[in-house]
Amino acid sequence: MNLDQQQWWDQSQQDSDAVVLDVRTPEEWHQGIIPGAIHIDYYKGQGFIDEVEQLDKSKTYYVYCRSGMRSGNACNIMSQLGFEKAYNLEGGIMEWDGPVVEPV
């Protein structure tokens, strides 16, 4: 499901089961992340699926990429894998007005 920035951020901040998932490339990741994000590169293909399958399906995932395309596809894949709550950030980090921090 696609959420606009405000919905995506508000829900992720109020949700005790929230996991922010960045599906960009490592190069993009190092340019700055939304606070608290974990990283799984969508372009890993089967490796992406393998890593996602290890995540806790009971959590709620707030997924983003650069423009919203990869994260939208990632949410669809997650849904097929049995994740019931995966939300895509419309417009991705390119249109993000919220906080951005350096990855640790």
PyMOL commands that place a pseudoatom at each C-alpha (Angstrom):
pseudoatom trace, name=CA, resn=MET, resi=1, chain=A, elem=C, hetatm=0, pos=[0.000, 0.000, 0.000]
pseudoatom trace, name=CA, resn=ASN, resi=2, chain=A, elem=C, hetatm=0, pos=[1.285, 3.467, -0.920]
pseudoatom trace, name=CA, resn=LEU, resi=3, chain=A, elem=C, hetatm=0, pos=[1.291, 6.193, 1.716]
pseudoatom trace, name=CA, resn=ASP, resi=4, chain=A, elem=C, hetatm=0, pos=[2.127, 9.853, 1.285]
pseudoatom trace, name=CA, resn=GLN, resi=5, chain=A, elem=C, hetatm=0, pos=[5.016, 11.264, 3.309]
pseudoatom trace, name=CA, resn=GLN, resi=6, chain=A, elem=C, hetatm=0, pos=[2.920, 12.506, 6.197]
pseudoatom trace, name=CA, resn=GLN, resi=7, chain=A, elem=C, hetatm=0, pos=[0.946, 9.259, 6.631]
pseudoatom trace, name=CA, resn=TRP, resi=8, chain=A, elem=C, hetatm=0, pos=[4.082, 7.128, 6.208]
pseudoatom trace, name=CA, resn=TRP, resi=9, chain=A, elem=C, hetatm=0, pos=[6.101, 9.094, 8.787]
pseudoatom trace, name=CA, resn=ASP, resi=10, chain=A, elem=C, hetatm=0, pos=[3.257, 9.544, 11.290]
pseudoatom trace, name=CA, resn=GLN, resi=11, chain=A, elem=C, hetatm=0, pos=[2.334, 5.855, 11.204]
pseudoatom trace, name=CA, resn=SER, resi=12, chain=A, elem=C, hetatm=0, pos=[5.954, 4.714, 11.434]
pseudoatom trace, name=CA, resn=GLN, resi=13, chain=A, elem=C, hetatm=0, pos=[6.525, 6.936, 14.471]
pseudoatom trace, name=CA, resn=GLN, resi=14, chain=A, elem=C, hetatm=0, pos=[3.366, 5.795, 16.278]
pseudoatom trace, name=CA, resn=ASP, resi=15, chain=A, elem=C, hetatm=0, pos=[3.752, 2.079, 15.502]
pseudoatom trace, name=CA, resn=SER, resi=16, chain=A, elem=C, hetatm=0, pos=[5.642, 0.103, 18.152]
pseudoatom trace, name=CA, resn=ASP, resi=17, chain=A, elem=C, hetatm=0, pos=[6.135, -2.708, 15.603]
pseudoatom trace, name=CA, resn=ALA, resi=18, chain=A, elem=C, hetatm=0, pos=[7.502, -0.391, 12.899]
pseudoatom trace, name=CA, resn=VAL, resi=19, chain=A, elem=C, hetatm=0, pos=[10.583, -1.297, 10.891]
pseudoatom trace, name=CA, resn=VAL, resi=20, chain=A, elem=C, hetatm=0, pos=[11.867, 1.268, 8.374]
pseudoatom trace, name=CA, resn=LEU, resi=21, chain=A, elem=C, hetatm=0, pos=[13.368, -0.578, 5.395]
pseudoatom trace, name=CA, resn=ASP, resi=22, chain=A, elem=C, hetatm=0, pos=[15.633, 1.091, 2.821]
pseudoatom trace, name=CA, resn=VAL, resi=23, chain=A, elem=C, hetatm=0, pos=[15.845, -0.953, -0.404]
pseudoatom trace, name=CA, resn=ARG, resi=24, chain=A, elem=C, hetatm=0, pos=[18.307, 1.303, -2.258]
pseudoatom trace, name=CA, resn=THR, resi=25, chain=A, elem=C, hetatm=0, pos=[21.813, 0.395, -3.389]
pseudoatom trace, name=CA, resn=PRO, resi=26, chain=A, elem=C, hetatm=0, pos=[24.732, 0.638, -0.942]
pseudoatom trace, name=CA, resn=GLU, resi=27, chain=A, elem=C, hetatm=0, pos=[25.915, 3.800, -2.751]
pseudoatom trace, name=CA, resn=GLU, resi=28, chain=A, elem=C, hetatm=0, pos=[22.500, 5.430, -2.304]
pseudoatom trace, name=CA, resn=TRP, resi=29, chain=A, elem=C, hetatm=0, pos=[22.335, 4.244, 1.330]
pseudoatom trace, name=CA, resn=HIS, resi=30, chain=A, elem=C, hetatm=0, pos=[25.593, 6.067, 2.128]
pseudoatom trace, name=CA, resn=GLN, resi=31, chain=A, elem=C, hetatm=0, pos=[24.144, 9.360, 0.837]
pseudoatom trace, name=CA, resn=GLY, resi=32, chain=A, elem=C, hetatm=0, pos=[21.848, 9.478, 3.878]
pseudoatom trace, name=CA, resn=ILE, resi=33, chain=A, elem=C, hetatm=0, pos=[18.963, 7.486, 5.342]
pseudoatom trace, name=CA, resn=ILE, resi=34, chain=A, elem=C, hetatm=0, pos=[15.677, 8.018, 7.101]
pseudoatom trace, name=CA, resn=PRO, resi=35, chain=A, elem=C, hetatm=0, pos=[16.447, 7.581, 10.846]
pseudoatom trace, name=CA, resn=GLY, resi=36, chain=A, elem=C, hetatm=0, pos=[16.377, 4.006, 12.114]
pseudoatom trace, name=CA, resn=ALA, resi=37, chain=A, elem=C, hetatm=0, pos=[16.313, 2.382, 8.678]
pseudoatom trace, name=CA, resn=ILE, resi=38, chain=A, elem=C, hetatm=0, pos=[17.659, -1.074, 8.017]
pseudoatom trace, name=CA, resn=HIS, resi=39, chain=A, elem=C, hetatm=0, pos=[19.104, -1.824, 4.577]
pseudoatom trace, name=CA, resn=ILE, resi=40, chain=A, elem=C, hetatm=0, pos=[18.369, -4.616, 2.102]
pseudoatom trace, name=CA, resn=ASP, resi=41, chain=A, elem=C, hetatm=0, pos=[19.331, -3.837, -1.516]
pseudoatom trace, name=CA, resn=TYR, resi=42, chain=A, elem=C, hetatm=0, pos=[16.390, -4.562, -3.844]
pseudoatom trace, name=CA, resn=TYR, resi=43, chain=A, elem=C, hetatm=0, pos=[18.791, -5.157, -6.739]
pseudoatom trace, name=CA, resn=LYS, resi=44, chain=A, elem=C, hetatm=0, pos=[20.196, -8.257, -5.016]
pseudoatom trace, name=CA, resn=GLY, resi=45, chain=A, elem=C, hetatm=0, pos=[17.365, -10.203, -6.681]
pseudoatom trace, name=CA, resn=GLN, resi=46, chain=A, elem=C, hetatm=0, pos=[17.108, -13.594, -4.997]
pseudoatom trace, name=CA, resn=GLY, resi=47, chain=A, elem=C, hetatm=0, pos=[19.424, -12.315, -2.268]
pseudoatom trace, name=CA, resn=PHE, resi=48, chain=A, elem=C, hetatm=0, pos=[16.847, -9.623, -1.500]
pseudoatom trace, name=CA, resn=ILE, resi=49, chain=A, elem=C, hetatm=0, pos=[14.110, -12.258, -1.200]
pseudoatom trace, name=CA, resn=ASP, resi=50, chain=A, elem=C, hetatm=0, pos=[16.331, -14.449, 0.999]
pseudoatom trace, name=CA, resn=GLU, resi=51, chain=A, elem=C, hetatm=0, pos=[17.080, -11.561, 3.380]
pseudoatom trace, name=CA, resn=VAL, resi=52, chain=A, elem=C, hetatm=0, pos=[13.467, -10.366, 3.500]
pseudoatom trace, name=CA, resn=GLU, resi=53, chain=A, elem=C, hetatm=0, pos=[12.268, -13.874, 4.339]
pseudoatom trace, name=CA, resn=GLN, resi=54, chain=A, elem=C, hetatm=0, pos=[14.375, -13.723, 7.514]
pseudoatom trace, name=CA, resn=LEU, resi=55, chain=A, elem=C, hetatm=0, pos=[12.462, -10.661, 8.758]
pseudoatom trace, name=CA, resn=ASP, resi=56, chain=A, elem=C, hetatm=0, pos=[9.695, -10.907, 11.362]
pseudoatom trace, name=CA, resn=LYS, resi=57, chain=A, elem=C, hetatm=0, pos=[6.408, -11.079, 9.434]
pseudoatom trace, name=CA, resn=SER, resi=58, chain=A, elem=C, hetatm=0, pos=[4.468, -9.827, 12.473]
pseudoatom trace, name=CA, resn=LYS, resi=59, chain=A, elem=C, hetatm=0, pos=[6.148, -6.396, 12.255]
pseudoatom trace, name=CA, resn=THR, resi=60, chain=A, elem=C, hetatm=0, pos=[4.973, -3.450, 10.152]
pseudoatom trace, name=CA, resn=TYR, resi=61, chain=A, elem=C, hetatm=0, pos=[7.380, -2.396, 7.399]
pseudoatom trace, name=CA, resn=TYR, resi=62, chain=A, elem=C, hetatm=0, pos=[7.743, 1.155, 6.117]
pseudoatom trace, name=CA, resn=VAL, resi=63, chain=A, elem=C, hetatm=0, pos=[9.682, 0.748, 2.880]
pseudoatom trace, name=CA, resn=TYR, resi=64, chain=A, elem=C, hetatm=0, pos=[11.423, 3.379, 0.773]
pseudoatom trace, name=CA, resn=CYS, resi=65, chain=A, elem=C, hetatm=0, pos=[13.859, 3.788, -2.107]
pseudoatom trace, name=CA, resn=ARG, resi=66, chain=A, elem=C, hetatm=0, pos=[14.980, 6.724, -4.228]
pseudoatom trace, name=CA, resn=SER, resi=67, chain=A, elem=C, hetatm=0, pos=[11.730, 7.389, -6.126]
pseudoatom trace, name=CA, resn=GLY, resi=68, chain=A, elem=C, hetatm=0, pos=[9.162, 4.900, -4.792]
pseudoatom trace, name=CA, resn=MET, resi=69, chain=A, elem=C, hetatm=0, pos=[9.355, 2.369, -7.637]
pseudoatom trace, name=CA, resn=ARG, resi=70, chain=A, elem=C, hetatm=0, pos=[11.679, -0.265, -6.132]
pseudoatom trace, name=CA, resn=SER, resi=71, chain=A, elem=C, hetatm=0, pos=[10.060, 0.087, -2.715]
pseudoatom trace, name=CA, resn=GLY, resi=72, chain=A, elem=C, hetatm=0, pos=[6.621, -0.395, -4.298]
pseudoatom trace, name=CA, resn=ASN, resi=73, chain=A, elem=C, hetatm=0, pos=[7.860, -3.573, -5.962]
pseudoatom trace, name=CA, resn=ALA, resi=74, chain=A, elem=C, hetatm=0, pos=[9.505, -4.638, -2.687]
pseudoatom trace, name=CA, resn=CYS, resi=75, chain=A, elem=C, hetatm=0, pos=[6.159, -4.223, -0.878]
pseudoatom trace, name=CA, resn=ASN, resi=76, chain=A, elem=C, hetatm=0, pos=[4.478, -6.419, -3.508]
pseudoatom trace, name=CA, resn=ILE, resi=77, chain=A, elem=C, hetatm=0, pos=[7.142, -9.106, -3.065]
pseudoatom trace, name=CA, resn=MET, resi=78, chain=A, elem=C, hetatm=0, pos=[6.796, -8.885, 0.712]
pseudoatom trace, name=CA, resn=SER, resi=79, chain=A, elem=C, hetatm=0, pos=[3.033, -9.303, 0.391]
pseudoatom trace, name=CA, resn=GLN, resi=80, chain=A, elem=C, hetatm=0, pos=[3.553, -12.437, -1.720]
pseudoatom trace, name=CA, resn=LEU, resi=81, chain=A, elem=C, hetatm=0, pos=[5.911, -13.754, 0.966]
pseudoatom trace, name=CA, resn=GLY, resi=82, chain=A, elem=C, hetatm=0, pos=[3.230, -13.399, 3.647]
pseudoatom trace, name=CA, resn=PHE, resi=83, chain=A, elem=C, hetatm=0, pos=[3.950, -9.939, 5.070]
pseudoatom trace, name=CA, resn=GLU, resi=84, chain=A, elem=C, hetatm=0, pos=[0.581, -8.369, 5.867]
pseudoatom trace, name=CA, resn=LYS, resi=85, chain=A, elem=C, hetatm=0, pos=[1.816, -4.841, 6.625]
pseudoatom trace, name=CA, resn=ALA, resi=86, chain=A, elem=C, hetatm=0, pos=[4.272, -3.266, 4.193]
pseudoatom trace, name=CA, resn=TYR, resi=87, chain=A, elem=C, hetatm=0, pos=[3.840, 0.398, 3.282]
pseudoatom trace, name=CA, resn=ASN, resi=88, chain=A, elem=C, hetatm=0, pos=[5.567, 2.170, 0.406]
pseudoatom trace, name=CA, resn=LEU, resi=89, chain=A, elem=C, hetatm=0, pos=[6.743, 5.785, 0.691]
pseudoatom trace, name=CA, resn=GLU, resi=90, chain=A, elem=C, hetatm=0, pos=[5.269, 7.568, -2.331]
pseudoatom trace, name=CA, resn=GLY, resi=91, chain=A, elem=C, hetatm=0, pos=[7.916, 9.591, -4.154]
pseudoatom trace, name=CA, resn=GLY, resi=92, chain=A, elem=C, hetatm=0, pos=[10.745, 7.941, -2.232]
pseudoatom trace, name=CA, resn=ILE, resi=93, chain=A, elem=C, hetatm=0, pos=[13.552, 9.793, -0.525]
pseudoatom trace, name=CA, resn=MET, resi=94, chain=A, elem=C, hetatm=0, pos=[13.833, 12.220, -3.486]
pseudoatom trace, name=CA, resn=GLU, resi=95, chain=A, elem=C, hetatm=0, pos=[10.609, 13.893, -2.353]
pseudoatom trace, name=CA, resn=TRP, resi=96, chain=A, elem=C, hetatm=0, pos=[11.174, 13.295, 1.362]
pseudoatom trace, name=CA, resn=ASP, resi=97, chain=A, elem=C, hetatm=0, pos=[10.916, 16.401, 3.553]
pseudoatom trace, name=CA, resn=GLY, resi=98, chain=A, elem=C, hetatm=0, pos=[11.545, 14.572, 6.822]
pseudoatom trace, name=CA, resn=PRO, resi=99, chain=A, elem=C, hetatm=0, pos=[14.777, 13.894, 8.692]
pseudoatom trace, name=CA, resn=VAL, resi=100, chain=A, elem=C, hetatm=0, pos=[17.766, 12.283, 6.983]
pseudoatom trace, name=CA, resn=VAL, resi=101, chain=A, elem=C, hetatm=0, pos=[20.830, 11.062, 8.864]
pseudoatom trace, name=CA, resn=GLU, resi=102, chain=A, elem=C, hetatm=0, pos=[24.185, 9.477, 8.036]
pseudoatom trace, name=CA, resn=PRO, resi=103, chain=A, elem=C, hetatm=0, pos=[24.080, 5.671, 8.221]
pseudoatom trace, name=CA, resn=VAL, resi=104, chain=A, elem=C, hetatm=0, pos=[26.102, 4.172, 11.054]
for i in range(1, 104): cmd.bond("trace and resi %d" % i, "trace and resi %d" % (i + 1))
show_as sticks, trace
zoom trace
